[in-house]
């Protein structure tokens, strides 16, 4: 199973390496739908997080830190 995943990863990367330079030359050029789909599949297969997911988690951590600071600043009698 790992070998098959490795072979698929190699195929995806080869496709991207071949296609990417040509696509990047034009200002309006974009990766083909198949390359985008392959990249998304690779991200899923490798269990990577997206930028949106990371941004959401960073926001949640910042909110929790803020709430914790507010709780730490409460006088002892106000906490209960």
LUMVO-799167 format. One line per field, with one value per residue (C-alpha): residue number from 0; x, y, z. Coordinates in steps of 0.5 Angstrom, whole numbers, plus 2048, in hexadecimal, padded with zeros to 3 digits. Each point is the difference from the previous one (the first is absolute). Example, Ala and Ser with C-alpha at 12.3 -4.5 7.8 and 13.67 -1.06 7.14 Angstrom:
REM residues 2
num <- [0 | 1]
u <- [819 | 802]
v <- [7F7 | 807]
w <- [810 | 7FE]
REM end
This chain:
REM residues 80
num <- [0 | 1 | 2 | 3 | 4 | 5 | 6 | 7 | 8 | 9 | 10 | 11 | 12 | 13 | 14 | 15 | 16 | 17 | 18 | 19 | 20 | 21 | 22 | 23 | 24 | 25 | 26 | 27 | 28 | 29 | 30 | 31 | 32 | 33 | 34 | 35 | 36 | 37 | 38 | 39 | 40 | 41 | 42 | 43 | 44 | 45 | 46 | 47 | 48 | 49 | 50 | 51 | 52 | 53 | 54 | 55 | 56 | 57 | 58 | 59 | 60 | 61 | 62 | 63 | 64 | 65 | 66 | 67 | 68 | 69 | 70 | 71 | 72 | 73 | 74 | 75 | 76 | 77 | 78 | 79]
u <- [800 | 806 | 803 | 7FA | 7FF | 807 | 7FF | 7FA | 804 | 805 | 7FB | 7FD | 807 | 802 | 7FA | 800 | 808 | 7FE | 7FA | 802 | 806 | 7FB | 7FA | 804 | 803 | 7F9 | 7FD | 7F9 | 803 | 7FD | 801 | 7FC | 7FA | 803 | 806 | 7FC | 7FC | 807 | 803 | 7FA | 800 | 807 | 7FF | 7FA | 804 | 806 | 7FB | 803 | 7FC | 7FD | 802 | 7F9 | 800 | 806 | 7FE | 7F9 | 804 | 805 | 7FA | 7FD | 806 | 801 | 7F8 | 802 | 806 | 7FC | 7FB | 805 | 803 | 7F9 | 7FF | 807 | 7FF | 7F9 | 800 | 800 | 7F9 | 7FD | 803 | 7FB]
v <- [800 | 805 | 7FE | 802 | 806 | 802 | 7FE | 805 | 805 | 800 | 800 | 806 | 804 | 7FE | 803 | 806 | 801 | 7FF | 805 | 805 | 804 | 801 | 802 | 805 | 804 | 803 | 805 | 7FD | 7F9 | 7FB | 7F9 | 7FB | 7FD | 7FA | 802 | 804 | 7FA | 7FC | 805 | 800 | 7F8 | 801 | 805 | 7FB | 7FA | 803 | 803 | 807 | 806 | 805 | 808 | 801 | 7FA | 803 | 807 | 7FE | 7FC | 806 | 804 | 7FB | 800 | 808 | 800 | 7FB | 804 | 806 | 7FC | 7FD | 807 | 803 | 7FB | 800 | 808 | 7FF | 801 | 7F9 | 802 | 801 | 7F9 | 7FC]
w <- [800 | 802 | 7F9 | 7FC | 804 | 7FE | 7F9 | 800 | 803 | 7FB | 7FA | 803 | 801 | 7F9 | 7FD | 804 | 7FF | 7F8 | 800 | 805 | 7FD | 7F9 | 804 | 804 | 7FA | 7FE | 805 | 7FF | 800 | 806 | 801 | 7FC | 804 | 800 | 803 | 806 | 801 | 801 | 804 | 805 | 800 | 802 | 805 | 803 | 7FF | 804 | 805 | 800 | 802 | 7FB | 801 | 802 | 805 | 803 | 800 | 804 | 805 | 801 | 801 | 805 | 804 | 801 | 802 | 805 | 803 | 800 | 804 | 805 | 801 | 802 | 805 | 803 | 801 | 804 | 807 | 804 | 803 | 7F9 | 7FD | 804]
REM end
